[in-house]
């Protein structure tokens, strides 16, 4: 943390290469329960946007340590009316 106790938050279009591994480590620590079978992986990808849908990222840094991360996603979903209420 900086001397004044603040944390820097950056909004960026891409994750810089030098921080990508640190972001991955943070995400693994937070979301360690990943799908294990191919079917679960496909369902996960379908339900929870792919990385191709991400258009902006927020990262919180304490020096060079990544202490927070968020991604903004944009996805078009087409709904079919089934005639049921």
C-alpha positions, 0 to 999 in steps of 0.5 A: 500500500502507498504511504497514504494507505491508498490503492491505485485502480486502473481501467484498461482495455487490455491486461499488460503482459507483465501483470497477466500472471499476477492477475491469473494468480489472484483469480485462482485464489478467489475462484479455485473451483473450476469445472473439471470435465469437458462438459462442465467447461463448455457449460461454464463458458456458455453461461459465464461469457468468454474472454472474447466478450471482455471489453475493459478491465479494472485492476487494483494495485498495491505497488506491483501486487495485484490486489483486485481485479474485475472485467466488464463484458459485452454479450448479445443474447438472443431469446426465443419465445416459447409461448409459455408464461 
